[in-house]
C-alpha cells in the first residue's frame, strides 16, 4: 500500500499548479480538526477505505493535519480533479467509477443521442472520462438542462440552483416556489445537509411539492 501511495505522490508535482493543496479544513465538516472517512469521501467519493486507512497512520479513524502529506494530497488530486467535473458540475457519475456511461448521461440529458455521445467519447471506451468533458460535452449537457429548467416538470436541480453549486438552498427553492414551507423543505432534505441535492429533488415528495406551487 505504501509503495502505491509513494508512486501516486510523484504525480503531485505535475498537478500543483492546477490543483491547490487540500487543507484539513477543506474536508472537516464538523469542526473537530479531523476528517473521517465519510467526510473525505464527501469530497472524493471514489477513495476507498483501504486508501483512507493507509493515510491514517495513528489509527484514530480520521485524517489529521499531520497526515495531510504528499500521500494524502496525491490521492485527493487523483480523485478530486476528475470528480469535481463529473459529479459536482452535473452529478453524472452515479456509480462513482470516475467515468460516465451513456445511460448515466441520459438520466440528466435524455435527448443526447448515441451519435453525439460517441463524438465526445474520443478514446472509444464507451464512457466519458474527465478529459472528455470539454466544451462539446458541456454544450450538449446544457442544451438539455436548460430545457429542463424551463419546463413545468419533472423539476430538476437546474431549475432551482441559481449559484451553480449543484444543490438548492431553502432560499433558492422559495425564490421559485414561495409556497413551500420550511417544514416541507426539511422533509425533503433527508440527508440533513440544509440543501436539496439532485436525488432529493427527483424524489416523489419534492416533485409533489414543486408541482403544487
Residue pairs with C-beta under 8 A, 6 or more apart in sequence:
1 50
1 51
1 54
2 54
2 71
5 51
5 54
5 55
5 71
5 74
5 75
6 71
8 71
8 74
8 75
8 78
9 70
9 71
9 73
9 74
10 74
11 74
11 77
11 78
12 70
12 73
12 74
12 77
15 77
15 81
18 81
19 77
19 80
19 81
21 68
21 73
22 43
22 68
22 72
22 73
22 76
22 80
23 65
23 68
24 33
24 34
24 35
24 63
24 64
24 65
24 68
26 43
27 35
27 39
27 40
27 42
27 43
27 63
28 34
28 35
28 39
29 39
29 42
30 39
32 62
33 64
33 65
34 60
34 62
34 63
34 64
35 62
35 63
35 64
36 61
36 62
37 49
37 52
37 61
40 47
40 52
40 63
41 47
41 52
43 76
43 80
44 75
44 76
44 79
44 80
44 83
45 79
45 83
45 87
45 96
46 79
46 83
46 96
46 97
46 98
47 75
47 76
47 79
51 75
52 63
54 71
55 63
55 67
55 69
55 71
55 72
55 75
56 62
56 63
56 67
57 67
58 64
58 67
63 72
79 98
81 130
82 98
82 129
82 130
83 93
83 96
83 98
83 130
85 130
85 133
86 92
86 93
86 98
86 99
86 100
86 128
86 130
86 133
87 93
87 96
88 166
89 133
89 166
90 108
90 141
90 145
90 166
91 108
91 157
91 166
91 197
91 198
92 100
92 104
92 105
92 107
92 108
92 128
93 99
93 100
93 104
94 104
94 107
95 104
98 129
98 130
99 125
99 127
99 128
99 129
100 127
100 128
100 129
100 133
101 126
101 127
102 114
102 117
102 126
105 112
105 117
105 128
105 141
106 112
108 141
108 144
108 145
108 156
109 140
109 141
109 143
109 144
109 145
110 144
111 143
111 144
111 147
112 140
112 141
112 144
116 140
117 128
118 124
119 136
120 128
120 132
120 134
120 136
120 137
120 140
121 127
121 128
121 132
122 132
123 129
123 132
128 137
145 156
145 158
146 158
148 156
148 158
148 159
149 156
149 158
149 159
150 159
151 159
153 207
153 210
153 211
154 202
154 207
155 201
155 206
155 207
155 210
155 211
156 198
156 201
156 202
157 166
157 167
157 168
157 196
157 197
157 198
157 201
159 176
160 168
160 172
160 173
160 176
160 196
160 201
161 167
161 168
161 172
162 172
162 175
163 172
166 197
166 198
167 193
167 195
167 196
167 197
168 195
168 196
168 201
169 194
169 195
170 182
170 185
170 194
173 180
173 185
173 196
174 180
174 185
177 209
177 210
177 213
178 213
179 212
179 213
180 209
180 210
180 213
184 209
185 196
187 205
188 196
188 200
188 201
188 203
188 205
188 206
188 209
189 195
189 196
189 200
190 200
191 197
191 200
196 206
200 206
201 207
201 210
